[in-house]
Structures are given as structure tokens and as C-alpha cells.
Amino acid sequence: MHTGLILSAQSESELASVLAHEIAHVTQHHLARMIAGTQKNTITSLAALAVAILASRSNPQVANAAMATAQATGIQSQLDYTREHEREADRVGLKTLERSGFDPRAMENFFERLQKYGRLYENNAPVYLRTHPLTTERISDVQNRVEALPYRQVPDSLDFQLVRAKVEASQGPSTQAIKIFQAALKDKKYSNEAAQHYGLAVALLRGKDNAGAEKELALARKPVMAHPMFDALAVQIKLAANQPGAALDACRGALKRYPHHRALIFVCAETQLQMRQPNEALSLVSGELKARGGDYRLYQLQAEAYAALGKNLQQHMALAEAYVLMGSLNEAVIQLQIGLKARDGDFYHSSIAEARLRQLREMEKETRKQAQP
């Protein structure tokens, strides 16, 4: 998920259509199927190259043609796999989108707009377009499937509108972001007034106008009153205004209202670490990891808390888990090795680290084995 994709989406259903497509890649095991197909193609290509090498003894021109054909066949097979998987992800994703209560026509609309964007900007196209090329055939297939579905208009949630406003307010120079939000509020060009004031508050905070940010946040609260993203921003404003005590008080109250809101937990843990309260930060982050599962940023915060407490082994154990979630097994192994070398862990934590190290090494071996032709 990229911030550019959030800004490109004009509705929550459009953003959901991309997520549904990506989920389909996972549920349909496209990566494993592509690896298996690549292995099969490699064997075929090697056989063709062997024939080409034998032919080179009698006719070099025939050999060169055979080698070129083998390479072209491999490339074409790879493209065929990619296209097939993209079409399947569209079909399965569309069903997921409809079952989840979103507007299925959003996929068609978003794909058409992204295709136009790609034609206009080519080399500067969003990352999603470079990794998921949109063809007229794909869009037509989605259009045909959508026509058979009932019309459904789905309003955007406040969560989506606030996240989109925050992302937009965080782009480019703060002065430019401030002008954009101020102009939209003045001309009443917005779909949600609270989200617009919230976005302006974020931009003003970036521009170090703490008083202005606080004023806009108060205006955002008028029509909506309560939301965890408002509370998280209030904490950040108090910190920026050099009011650490008030920031911590705001965290305590907000966490009672929204104990598992990730953005709020990140802000409050960072505040506690900044205020040299590593035990409190560790308790907050570890509790969330235990209750709701992994997030690499939570493990990074956990590592910071352990570092502040001088617990080297546990610091590197947390960093290892962060790297695992980011898909970097090698870095995770290195972190565990560093932690074990520190020799400051008790028997319990050392045993866990050693067992995890063995497990990650086995995972590395398996990954390398799967990558081999």
C-alpha cells in the first residue's frame, strides 16, 4: 500500500478494489505458481540451449537462432503467467469487493483512471502501475462482469476521509499543503468538513504553527467530536508546543477510549520514549503485540524501549521480528546473532533467541531452495 495510491483513489471503494486485487494474489497462490512455472520454463529453456550448443558444431547460424528462440520462449511464458494471474486477481478481487459491501464499479472506474494516468505520465507513473500493467483487455473484462451486478452507492467512511486528508497534508512543502486546504475550506470544495479541518491542522503542525493546528483540530471536532486520529494529533500538537505533561495526560485518556487503535499507540509509545518512560512504552507496545498480532513498527518501538532499558538481547530479538515482517530473513538472523553475542540475556530469553535463530536459518534455506531453478 503506497500513499500515492491513497491519493489516487477518489473513494474508499476504489482503494478497497486494489486491496481486494492484492488479496486475490495471495489466496490464489500466484507467487508459488509463478515459481513453479518458472522452474518448468527453465528446464525447457535449458533443453533448447543444449540442442543449440550441439547444433553450433555444424551450423553456427542455426545455433544462434535456436538460442534466441529459447530466450524468447522463456520471456513469453513469464508474460503469459503474469497476465493470467492479473486477470484472475481481478475476477476474484471483484467478488471479494462485492461481498465486503463496497461498490464493485469502483474497480472499473479506478482502473480506467489509472490507465489514463499511466499514458500521460509514463515514466513517472505510480509504483502500482509499473508492477501491475493495466491493459484494455483487463478493463473490458472487469466492465463486463460489473454490468451483471446491481448498482450500489457506498459512502466513504470517516476513517478513509481522515487518512486521505492526513496523507495529502503530509505531501510536499507544508506551505503548499496549507494553501490547498485553506482554499478548499474557503470555497467549500470538500466532501467532509471535519476531514478538511483535520488535514489543515496536520499541515499547520508541519509548518510549526502549533496554535493554528490546535484551532483547526477544535473545528474538526465540532461536527464529529470524537475520533482516535483527533486524539493522536492532539498529543503531537502538545508535544510540539513543549507540553510533555499534557501530552502524556492526553495519551492516557485517549488510550482508555481507544485501547487498540494502532496510530494512537504509535504516537503514545513514541511520546513515552521521548519522555524517558521506556517501561510504560514497553508495556503499551508489548500488550498490543500480544493482543492483536505483529506489526513491524510495533517491534521497532519495542526494540527502542529495550535499548533504553539496556536489554541488548531483547532489543535485537525485537528487531529480528521487525525484519521478518519486512521480509528480510537475512537481517533478522544477523540481529539475533548480535543479540546472543551481547550475552546479557537470561537462560529463558537466550533459549528463545537460539531456537528462533535455528528456525529462521531453516526458513532461509527453504526460501533459497524455492528460488533455485
MARMIMAR-645311 format. One record per residue (C-alpha): x, y, z; residue number from 1; residue in three letters. Coordinates in Angstrom, 2 decimals. Layout:
% MARMIMAR-645311
site x->X	y->Y	z->Z	n->NUM	res->ala;
...
This chain:
% MARMIMAR-645311
site x->0.00	y->0.00	z->0.00	n->1	res->met;
site x->1.51	y->3.32	z->-1.12	n->2	res->his;
site x->0.47	y->6.84	z->-0.14	n->3	res->thr;
site x->0.24	y->7.69	z->-3.84	n->4	res->gly;
site x->-2.41	y->5.03	z->-4.23	n->5	res->leu;
site x->-4.46	y->6.52	z->-1.38	n->6	res->ile;
site x->-4.33	y->9.93	z->-3.05	n->7	res->leu;
site x->-5.18	y->8.46	z->-6.46	n->8	res->ser;
site x->-8.29	y->6.77	z->-5.07	n->9	res->ala;
site x->-11.31	y->9.08	z->-5.20	n->10	res->gln;
site x->-13.37	y->6.84	z->-2.93	n->11	res->ser;
site x->-12.93	y->4.18	z->-0.29	n->12	res->glu;
site x->-14.39	y->1.59	z->-2.66	n->13	res->ser;
site x->-11.69	y->2.39	z->-5.21	n->14	res->glu;
site x->-8.96	y->1.84	z->-2.64	n->15	res->leu;
site x->-10.69	y->-1.34	z->-1.49	n->16	res->ala;
site x->-10.69	y->-2.61	z->-5.09	n->17	res->ser;
site x->-6.88	y->-2.54	z->-5.13	n->18	res->val;
site x->-6.68	y->-4.31	z->-1.77	n->19	res->leu;
site x->-9.15	y->-6.95	z->-2.98	n->20	res->ala;
site x->-6.98	y->-7.49	z->-6.06	n->21	res->his;
site x->-3.84	y->-7.91	z->-3.92	n->22	res->glu;
site x->-5.61	y->-10.28	z->-1.52	n->23	res->ile;
site x->-6.57	y->-12.40	z->-4.52	n->24	res->ala;
site x->-2.90	y->-12.75	z->-5.50	n->25	res->his;
site x->-2.30	y->-14.28	z->-2.06	n->26	res->val;
site x->-5.37	y->-16.51	z->-1.86	n->27	res->thr;
site x->-4.77	y->-17.87	z->-5.38	n->28	res->gln;
site x->-1.11	y->-18.65	z->-4.56	n->29	res->his;
site x->0.18	y->-16.70	z->-7.54	n->30	res->his;
site x->3.74	y->-16.40	z->-6.25	n->31	res->leu;
site x->4.10	y->-20.15	z->-5.68	n->32	res->ala;
site x->2.50	y->-20.89	z->-9.06	n->33	res->arg;
site x->4.82	y->-18.42	z->-10.79	n->34	res->met;
site x->7.90	y->-20.00	z->-9.18	n->35	res->ile;
site x->6.73	y->-23.46	z->-10.26	n->36	res->ala;
site x->6.10	y->-22.18	z->-13.78	n->37	res->gly;
site x->9.50	y->-20.50	z->-13.90	n->38	res->thr;
site x->11.19	y->-23.75	z->-12.88	n->39	res->gln;
site x->9.36	y->-25.63	z->-15.64	n->40	res->lys;
site x->10.28	y->-22.99	z->-18.22	n->41	res->asn;
site x->13.91	y->-23.03	z->-17.10	n->42	res->thr;
site x->14.15	y->-26.78	z->-17.72	n->43	res->ile;
site x->12.61	y->-26.32	z->-21.18	n->44	res->thr;
site x->14.96	y->-23.42	z->-21.97	n->45	res->ser;
site x->18.00	y->-25.39	z->-20.82	n->46	res->leu;
site x->17.00	y->-28.29	z->-23.06	n->47	res->ala;
site x->16.63	y->-25.91	z->-26.00	n->48	res->ala;
site x->20.03	y->-24.36	z->-25.26	n->49	res->leu;
site x->21.59	y->-27.82	z->-25.12	n->50	res->ala;
site x->20.21	y->-28.52	z->-28.59	n->51	res->val;
site x->21.57	y->-25.15	z->-29.74	n->52	res->ala;
site x->25.05	y->-25.95	z->-28.42	n->53	res->ile;
site x->25.06	y->-29.29	z->-30.26	n->54	res->leu;
site x->23.84	y->-27.58	z->-33.42	n->55	res->ala;
site x->26.60	y->-24.97	z->-33.23	n->56	res->ser;
site x->29.14	y->-27.59	z->-34.24	n->57	res->arg;
site x->27.62	y->-27.92	z->-37.69	n->58	res->ser;
site x->25.81	y->-24.62	z->-38.23	n->59	res->asn;
site x->26.50	y->-21.52	z->-36.02	n->60	res->pro;
site x->23.60	y->-19.54	z->-37.57	n->61	res->gln;
site x->21.07	y->-22.23	z->-36.66	n->62	res->val;
site x->22.54	y->-22.35	z->-33.15	n->63	res->ala;
site x->22.15	y->-18.58	z->-32.68	n->64	res->asn;
site x->18.55	y->-18.75	z->-33.87	n->65	res->ala;
site x->17.81	y->-21.64	z->-31.51	n->66	res->ala;
site x->19.28	y->-19.78	z->-28.52	n->67	res->met;
site x->17.29	y->-16.63	z->-29.35	n->68	res->ala;
site x->14.12	y->-18.72	z->-29.67	n->69	res->thr;
site x->14.75	y->-20.39	z->-26.30	n->70	res->ala;
site x->15.19	y->-17.00	z->-24.60	n->71	res->gln;
site x->12.10	y->-15.53	z->-26.28	n->72	res->ala;
site x->10.02	y->-18.55	z->-25.30	n->73	res->thr;
site x->11.05	y->-18.16	z->-21.66	n->74	res->gly;
site x->10.18	y->-14.46	z->-21.64	n->75	res->ile;
site x->6.83	y->-15.04	z->-23.36	n->76	res->gln;
site x->5.91	y->-17.79	z->-20.89	n->77	res->ser;
site x->6.70	y->-15.44	z->-18.00	n->78	res->gln;
site x->4.49	y->-12.73	z->-19.52	n->79	res->leu;
site x->1.67	y->-15.23	z->-20.03	n->80	res->asp;
site x->1.84	y->-16.26	z->-16.37	n->81	res->tyr;
site x->1.75	y->-12.60	z->-15.26	n->82	res->thr;
site x->-1.23	y->-11.73	z->-17.47	n->83	res->arg;
site x->-3.14	y->-14.82	z->-16.40	n->84	res->glu;
site x->-2.56	y->-14.03	z->-12.72	n->85	res->his;
site x->-3.61	y->-10.39	z->-13.13	n->86	res->glu;
site x->-6.88	y->-11.38	z->-14.82	n->87	res->arg;
site x->-7.59	y->-13.98	z->-12.15	n->88	res->glu;
site x->-6.84	y->-11.46	z->-9.37	n->89	res->ala;
site x->-9.29	y->-9.04	z->-11.00	n->90	res->asp;
site x->-12.06	y->-11.67	z->-11.12	n->91	res->arg;
site x->-11.55	y->-12.95	z->-7.57	n->92	res->val;
site x->-10.98	y->-9.43	z->-6.23	n->93	res->gly;
site x->-14.23	y->-8.21	z->-7.75	n->94	res->leu;
site x->-16.16	y->-10.92	z->-5.89	n->95	res->lys;
site x->-14.37	y->-10.01	z->-2.65	n->96	res->thr;
site x->-15.19	y->-6.34	z->-3.18	n->97	res->leu;
site x->-18.89	y->-7.06	z->-3.64	n->98	res->glu;
site x->-19.10	y->-9.45	z->-0.67	n->99	res->arg;
site x->-17.40	y->-6.85	z->1.55	n->100	res->ser;
site x->-20.13	y->-4.30	z->0.88	n->101	res->gly;
site x->-18.16	y->-1.94	z->-1.38	n->102	res->phe;
site x->-19.16	y->-0.60	z->-4.78	n->103	res->asp;
site x->-17.87	y->-3.14	z->-7.37	n->104	res->pro;
site x->-17.97	y->-0.49	z->-10.12	n->105	res->arg;
site x->-15.18	y->1.29	z->-8.29	n->106	res->ala;
site x->-12.66	y->-1.23	z->-9.65	n->107	res->met;
site x->-13.58	y->-0.37	z->-13.24	n->108	res->glu;
site x->-13.51	y->3.39	z->-12.55	n->109	res->asn;
site x->-10.17	y->3.27	z->-10.74	n->110	res->phe;
site x->-8.52	y->1.09	z->-13.38	n->111	res->phe;
site x->-9.65	y->3.41	z->-16.18	n->112	res->glu;
site x->-8.30	y->6.47	z->-14.39	n->113	res->arg;
site x->-5.01	y->4.76	z->-13.56	n->114	res->leu;
site x->-4.62	y->3.72	z->-17.19	n->115	res->gln;
site x->-5.12	y->7.33	z->-18.35	n->116	res->lys;
site x->-2.64	y->8.49	z->-15.69	n->117	res->tyr;
site x->-0.10	y->5.96	z->-16.93	n->118	res->gly;
site x->-0.44	y->7.17	z->-20.52	n->119	res->arg;
site x->0.01	y->10.80	z->-19.50	n->120	res->leu;
site x->2.99	y->10.39	z->-17.20	n->121	res->tyr;
site x->4.62	y->7.14	z->-18.45	n->122	res->glu;
site x->7.99	y->7.07	z->-16.62	n->123	res->asn;
site x->6.56	y->8.94	z->-13.62	n->124	res->asn;
site x->3.60	y->6.59	z->-13.25	n->125	res->ala;
site x->2.77	y->5.31	z->-9.75	n->126	res->pro;
site x->4.59	y->2.21	z->-8.50	n->127	res->val;
site x->1.36	y->0.22	z->-8.67	n->128	res->tyr;
site x->1.08	y->0.82	z->-12.43	n->129	res->leu;
site x->4.68	y->-0.22	z->-13.04	n->130	res->arg;
site x->4.15	y->-3.52	z->-11.22	n->131	res->thr;
site x->0.53	y->-4.10	z->-12.34	n->132	res->his;
site x->0.25	y->-3.01	z->-16.00	n->133	res->pro;
site x->-3.33	y->-2.22	z->-16.96	n->134	res->leu;
site x->-4.50	y->-3.36	z->-20.38	n->135	res->thr;
site x->-7.69	y->-2.55	z->-22.26	n->136	res->thr;
site x->-8.49	y->-6.28	z->-22.18	n->137	res->glu;
site x->-8.34	y->-6.35	z->-18.36	n->138	res->arg;
site x->-10.54	y->-3.28	z->-18.01	n->139	res->ile;
site x->-13.07	y->-4.65	z->-20.54	n->140	res->ser;
site x->-13.24	y->-7.94	z->-18.65	n->141	res->asp;
site x->-13.99	y->-6.08	z->-15.39	n->142	res->val;
site x->-16.62	y->-3.92	z->-17.15	n->143	res->gln;
site x->-18.43	y->-6.99	z->-18.49	n->144	res->asn;
site x->-18.53	y->-8.60	z->-15.06	n->145	res->arg;
site x->-19.69	y->-5.42	z->-13.30	n->146	res->val;
site x->-22.64	y->-4.93	z->-15.70	n->147	res->glu;
site x->-24.35	y->-8.00	z->-14.29	n->148	res->ala;
site x->-24.15	y->-6.70	z->-10.72	n->149	res->leu;
site x->-26.76	y->-4.47	z->-9.00	n->150	res->pro;
site x->-25.94	y->-0.78	z->-8.57	n->151	res->tyr;
site x->-24.68	y->0.12	z->-5.11	n->152	res->arg;
site x->-23.63	y->3.56	z->-3.86	n->153	res->gln;
site x->-21.40	y->3.29	z->-0.80	n->154	res->val;
site x->-20.45	y->6.43	z->1.18	n->155	res->pro;
site x->-16.85	y->6.83	z->2.31	n->156	res->asp;
site x->-16.16	y->6.18	z->5.98	n->157	res->ser;
site x->-14.76	y->8.91	z->8.20	n->158	res->leu;
site x->-11.64	y->6.77	z->8.72	n->159	res->asp;
site x->-10.88	y->6.82	z->4.99	n->160	res->phe;
site x->-11.51	y->10.55	z->4.68	n->161	res->gln;
site x->-9.24	y->11.36	z->7.64	n->162	res->leu;
site x->-6.44	y->9.09	z->6.44	n->163	res->val;
site x->-6.62	y->10.59	z->2.95	n->164	res->arg;
site x->-6.56	y->14.12	z->4.38	n->165	res->ala;
site x->-3.54	y->13.25	z->6.53	n->166	res->lys;
site x->-1.64	y->11.79	z->3.58	n->167	res->val;
site x->-2.46	y->14.80	z->1.42	n->168	res->glu;
site x->-1.40	y->17.21	z->4.18	n->169	res->ala;
site x->1.91	y->15.35	z->4.52	n->170	res->ser;
site x->2.87	y->15.75	z->0.84	n->171	res->gln;
site x->5.26	y->18.41	z->-0.43	n->172	res->gly;
site x->6.14	y->21.66	z->1.37	n->173	res->pro;
site x->3.91	y->22.47	z->4.35	n->174	res->ser;
site x->3.18	y->25.96	z->2.97	n->175	res->thr;
site x->1.72	y->24.45	z->-0.19	n->176	res->gln;
site x->-0.38	y->21.93	z->1.75	n->177	res->ala;
site x->-1.73	y->24.71	z->3.99	n->178	res->ile;
site x->-2.81	y->26.78	z->0.96	n->179	res->lys;
site x->-4.57	y->23.80	z->-0.63	n->180	res->ile;
site x->-6.63	y->23.02	z->2.47	n->181	res->phe;
site x->-7.39	y->26.68	z->3.21	n->182	res->gln;
site x->-8.61	y->27.22	z->-0.36	n->183	res->ala;
site x->-10.82	y->24.13	z->-0.24	n->184	res->ala;
site x->-12.39	y->25.27	z->3.04	n->185	res->leu;
site x->-12.92	y->28.80	z->1.74	n->186	res->lys;
site x->-14.59	y->27.59	z->-1.48	n->187	res->asp;
site x->-16.40	y->24.74	z->0.34	n->188	res->lys;
site x->-14.89	y->22.20	z->-2.06	n->189	res->lys;
site x->-14.81	y->19.13	z->0.13	n->190	res->tyr;
site x->-16.84	y->16.02	z->0.88	n->191	res->ser;
site x->-16.31	y->16.16	z->4.64	n->192	res->asn;
site x->-15.68	y->19.40	z->6.55	n->193	res->glu;
site x->-14.21	y->17.68	z->9.62	n->194	res->ala;
site x->-11.64	y->15.85	z->7.49	n->195	res->ala;
site x->-10.73	y->19.11	z->5.76	n->196	res->gln;
site x->-10.08	y->20.92	z->9.07	n->197	res->his;
site x->-8.13	y->17.90	z->10.29	n->198	res->tyr;
site x->-5.94	y->17.94	z->7.16	n->199	res->gly;
site x->-5.28	y->21.65	z->7.62	n->200	res->leu;
site x->-4.33	y->21.01	z->11.27	n->201	res->ala;
site x->-1.80	y->18.37	z->10.15	n->202	res->val;
site x->-0.33	y->20.77	z->7.57	n->203	res->ala;
site x->-0.13	y->23.63	z->10.11	n->204	res->leu;
site x->1.63	y->21.37	z->12.61	n->205	res->leu;
site x->4.17	y->20.50	z->9.90	n->206	res->arg;
site x->4.63	y->24.24	z->9.41	n->207	res->gly;
site x->5.27	y->24.66	z->13.17	n->208	res->lys;
site x->2.10	y->26.71	z->13.68	n->209	res->asp;
site x->1.02	y->24.88	z->16.83	n->210	res->asn;
site x->-1.67	y->27.38	z->17.80	n->211	res->ala;
site x->-3.18	y->27.26	z->14.32	n->212	res->gly;
site x->-3.11	y->23.46	z->14.34	n->213	res->ala;
site x->-4.89	y->23.38	z->17.70	n->214	res->glu;
site x->-7.56	y->25.77	z->16.42	n->215	res->lys;
site x->-8.23	y->23.70	z->13.28	n->216	res->glu;
site x->-8.36	y->20.48	z->15.30	n->217	res->leu;
site x->-11.01	y->22.06	z->17.53	n->218	res->ala;
site x->-13.01	y->22.94	z->14.40	n->219	res->leu;
site x->-12.66	y->19.36	z->13.16	n->220	res->ala;
site x->-14.07	y->18.10	z->16.45	n->221	res->arg;
site x->-17.23	y->20.24	z->16.21	n->222	res->lys;
site x->-19.17	y->18.09	z->13.72	n->223	res->pro;
site x->-17.57	y->14.77	z->14.75	n->224	res->val;
site x->-16.48	y->15.26	z->18.38	n->225	res->met;
site x->-14.51	y->12.04	z->18.97	n->226	res->ala;
site x->-12.07	y->10.05	z->16.85	n->227	res->his;
site x->-8.75	y->8.39	z->17.75	n->228	res->pro;
site x->-6.93	y->10.22	z->14.94	n->229	res->met;
site x->-8.02	y->13.52	z->16.52	n->230	res->phe;
site x->-6.61	y->12.37	z->19.86	n->231	res->asp;
site x->-3.32	y->11.27	z->18.26	n->232	res->ala;
site x->-2.92	y->14.66	z->16.59	n->233	res->leu;
site x->-3.74	y->16.44	z->19.87	n->234	res->ala;
site x->-0.86	y->14.57	z->21.54	n->235	res->val;
site x->1.52	y->15.59	z->18.74	n->236	res->gln;
site x->0.44	y->19.24	z->18.99	n->237	res->ile;
site x->1.07	y->19.28	z->22.76	n->238	res->lys;
site x->4.50	y->17.74	z->22.28	n->239	res->leu;
site x->5.38	y->20.29	z->19.61	n->240	res->ala;
site x->4.21	y->23.06	z->21.96	n->241	res->ala;
site x->6.62	y->21.74	z->24.62	n->242	res->asn;
site x->3.84	y->20.49	z->26.89	n->243	res->gln;
site x->5.06	y->16.93	z->27.66	n->244	res->pro;
site x->2.92	y->16.50	z->30.76	n->245	res->gly;
site x->-0.23	y->17.47	z->28.88	n->246	res->ala;
site x->0.78	y->15.15	z->26.02	n->247	res->ala;
site x->1.12	y->12.18	z->28.39	n->248	res->leu;
site x->-2.22	y->13.01	z->30.05	n->249	res->asp;
site x->-3.85	y->13.16	z->26.62	n->250	res->ala;
site x->-2.37	y->9.75	z->25.80	n->251	res->cys;
site x->-3.74	y->8.16	z->28.96	n->252	res->arg;
site x->-7.24	y->9.45	z->28.30	n->253	res->gly;
site x->-7.18	y->8.53	z->24.61	n->254	res->ala;
site x->-5.90	y->5.01	z->25.23	n->255	res->leu;
site x->-8.76	y->4.39	z->27.66	n->256	res->lys;
site x->-11.22	y->5.32	z->24.92	n->257	res->arg;
site x->-9.39	y->3.54	z->22.07	n->258	res->tyr;
site x->-7.09	y->0.90	z->23.61	n->259	res->pro;
site x->-6.19	y->-0.84	z->20.35	n->260	res->his;
site x->-6.01	y->1.95	z->17.79	n->261	res->his;
site x->-2.63	y->1.49	z->16.08	n->262	res->arg;
site x->-1.95	y->5.11	z->15.09	n->263	res->ala;
site x->-2.69	y->6.22	z->18.65	n->264	res->leu;
site x->-0.45	y->3.50	z->20.12	n->265	res->ile;
site x->2.43	y->4.55	z->17.86	n->266	res->phe;
site x->2.12	y->8.21	z->18.88	n->267	res->val;
site x->1.76	y->7.45	z->22.59	n->268	res->cys;
site x->4.65	y->4.95	z->22.66	n->269	res->ala;
site x->6.88	y->7.46	z->20.86	n->270	res->glu;
site x->5.80	y->10.12	z->23.38	n->271	res->thr;
site x->6.64	y->7.86	z->26.33	n->272	res->gln;
site x->10.05	y->7.05	z->24.86	n->273	res->leu;
site x->10.72	y->10.73	z->24.22	n->274	res->gln;
site x->9.77	y->11.48	z->27.84	n->275	res->met;
site x->12.14	y->8.73	z->29.04	n->276	res->arg;
site x->9.42	y->6.36	z->30.15	n->277	res->gln;
site x->10.64	y->3.15	z->28.43	n->278	res->pro;
site x->8.84	y->0.82	z->30.84	n->279	res->asn;
site x->5.48	y->2.42	z->30.04	n->280	res->glu;
site x->6.23	y->2.32	z->26.30	n->281	res->ala;
site x->7.30	y->-1.31	z->26.54	n->282	res->leu;
site x->4.12	y->-2.25	z->28.40	n->283	res->ser;
site x->1.94	y->-0.48	z->25.83	n->284	res->leu;
site x->3.65	y->-1.95	z->22.76	n->285	res->val;
site x->4.09	y->-5.47	z->24.15	n->286	res->ser;
site x->0.44	y->-5.55	z->25.23	n->287	res->gly;
site x->-0.68	y->-4.64	z->21.72	n->288	res->glu;
site x->1.62	y->-7.25	z->20.16	n->289	res->leu;
site x->0.20	y->-9.92	z->22.45	n->290	res->lys;
site x->-3.42	y->-8.90	z->21.91	n->291	res->ala;
site x->-3.52	y->-8.09	z->18.22	n->292	res->arg;
site x->-0.51	y->-9.65	z->16.50	n->293	res->gly;
site x->2.55	y->-8.38	z->14.72	n->294	res->gly;
site x->3.38	y->-5.10	z->13.08	n->295	res->asp;
site x->6.99	y->-4.30	z->12.26	n->296	res->tyr;
site x->6.64	y->-0.76	z->13.64	n->297	res->arg;
site x->5.48	y->-2.14	z->17.00	n->298	res->leu;
site x->8.55	y->-4.35	z->17.13	n->299	res->tyr;
site x->10.76	y->-1.37	z->16.27	n->300	res->gln;
site x->9.24	y->0.60	z->19.16	n->301	res->leu;
site x->9.67	y->-2.43	z->21.41	n->302	res->gln;
site x->13.34	y->-2.55	z->20.40	n->303	res->ala;
site x->13.75	y->1.15	z->21.26	n->304	res->glu;
site x->12.24	y->0.55	z->24.70	n->305	res->ala;
site x->14.52	y->-2.42	z->25.37	n->306	res->tyr;
site x->17.53	y->-0.37	z->24.21	n->307	res->ala;
site x->16.61	y->2.42	z->26.64	n->308	res->ala;
site x->16.44	y->-0.20	z->29.41	n->309	res->leu;
site x->19.84	y->-1.62	z->28.44	n->310	res->gly;
site x->18.45	y->-5.04	z->27.45	n->311	res->lys;
site x->20.56	y->-5.80	z->24.38	n->312	res->asn;
site x->19.41	y->-9.35	z->23.66	n->313	res->leu;
site x->15.73	y->-8.45	z->23.84	n->314	res->gln;
site x->16.35	y->-5.32	z->21.76	n->315	res->gln;
site x->17.82	y->-7.40	z->18.92	n->316	res->his;
site x->15.16	y->-10.09	z->19.30	n->317	res->met;
site x->12.53	y->-7.40	z->18.68	n->318	res->ala;
site x->14.47	y->-6.02	z->15.71	n->319	res->leu;
site x->14.73	y->-9.54	z->14.29	n->320	res->ala;
site x->10.94	y->-9.88	z->14.35	n->321	res->glu;
site x->10.60	y->-6.49	z->12.66	n->322	res->ala;
site x->12.88	y->-7.67	z->9.84	n->323	res->tyr;
site x->10.94	y->-10.93	z->9.50	n->324	res->val;
site x->7.73	y->-8.97	z->8.97	n->325	res->leu;
site x->9.52	y->-6.77	z->6.42	n->326	res->met;
site x->10.58	y->-9.91	z->4.54	n->327	res->gly;
site x->14.31	y->-9.69	z->5.30	n->328	res->ser;
site x->15.25	y->-13.03	z->6.87	n->329	res->leu;
site x->18.99	y->-12.43	z->6.49	n->330	res->asn;
site x->18.83	y->-9.20	z->8.52	n->331	res->glu;
site x->16.70	y->-10.97	z->11.14	n->332	res->ala;
site x->19.36	y->-13.69	z->11.51	n->333	res->val;
site x->22.06	y->-11.03	z->11.90	n->334	res->ile;
site x->20.08	y->-9.27	z->14.64	n->335	res->gln;
site x->19.71	y->-12.48	z->16.64	n->336	res->leu;
site x->23.42	y->-13.21	z->16.25	n->337	res->gln;
site x->24.27	y->-9.72	z->17.54	n->338	res->ile;
site x->21.87	y->-10.12	z->20.46	n->339	res->gly;
site x->23.28	y->-13.50	z->21.50	n->340	res->leu;
site x->26.83	y->-12.16	z->21.35	n->341	res->lys;
site x->25.87	y->-9.45	z->23.88	n->342	res->ala;
site x->25.49	y->-12.24	z->26.50	n->343	res->arg;
site x->23.23	y->-10.14	z->28.72	n->344	res->asp;
site x->20.11	y->-12.31	z->28.44	n->345	res->gly;
site x->18.89	y->-14.80	z->31.00	n->346	res->asp;
site x->18.56	y->-18.51	z->30.21	n->347	res->phe;
site x->14.90	y->-18.15	z->29.21	n->348	res->tyr;
site x->15.40	y->-15.38	z->26.63	n->349	res->his;
site x->18.67	y->-16.86	z->25.35	n->350	res->ser;
site x->16.92	y->-20.18	z->24.72	n->351	res->ser;
site x->14.10	y->-18.46	z->22.84	n->352	res->ile;
site x->16.60	y->-16.49	z->20.74	n->353	res->ala;
site x->18.62	y->-19.60	z->19.87	n->354	res->glu;
site x->15.51	y->-21.55	z->18.89	n->355	res->ala;
site x->14.27	y->-18.64	z->16.76	n->356	res->arg;
site x->17.69	y->-18.37	z->15.10	n->357	res->leu;
site x->17.58	y->-22.04	z->14.10	n->358	res->arg;
site x->14.05	y->-21.57	z->12.78	n->359	res->gln;
site x->14.98	y->-18.53	z->10.69	n->360	res->leu;
site x->18.01	y->-20.30	z->9.21	n->361	res->arg;
site x->15.75	y->-23.16	z->8.13	n->362	res->glu;
site x->13.35	y->-20.63	z->6.60	n->363	res->met;
site x->16.28	y->-19.06	z->4.73	n->364	res->glu;
site x->17.31	y->-22.45	z->3.36	n->365	res->lys;
site x->13.77	y->-23.19	z->2.23	n->366	res->glu;
site x->13.49	y->-19.78	z->0.55	n->367	res->thr;
site x->16.76	y->-20.31	z->-1.34	n->368	res->arg;
site x->15.65	y->-23.80	z->-2.37	n->369	res->lys;
site x->12.38	y->-22.46	z->-3.79	n->370	res->gln;
site x->14.22	y->-19.74	z->-5.70	n->371	res->ala;
site x->16.51	y->-22.24	z->-7.42	n->372	res->gln;
site x->15.50	y->-23.36	z->-10.94	n->373	res->pro;
